[in-house]
Amino acid sequence: MTLVKLDTSRITDWDSFHSVFAEVFGFPDFYGRNRDAWIDCMSSLDEPSAGMTRMHAPTGSVLVLQLDNVDDFAGRCPEQYQAIIEDAAFVNWRKMEVGEPAVLALSFARSA
């Protein structure tokens, strides 16, 4: 399992959402900065050769995305919070539709 901690306090709107994810996951320069592009990049977490992310899930395992300060984030940025949940589910559905295992798990860490 690979654990990636993401400080959601850095996300304030859609632009910062895409900037933070691009930085943390190492999305390519051509990243489209929209939900479809996010899904495409995250769907490649188990394919290092695709070059879509710098972070990877080991073969047959998942990458756990830990959302830090999630309570504040959910209240402050409800659209982006909901998008992560929906789009992570879609990433896993896409994998399972072609007979591959889920690749992304979410973990929610409350503010201290």
Helices and strands as residue ranges (DSSP letters): E 2-7, G 8-10, H 14-25, H 35-42, G 48-50, E 63-68, H 70-76, H 78-97, E 104-109
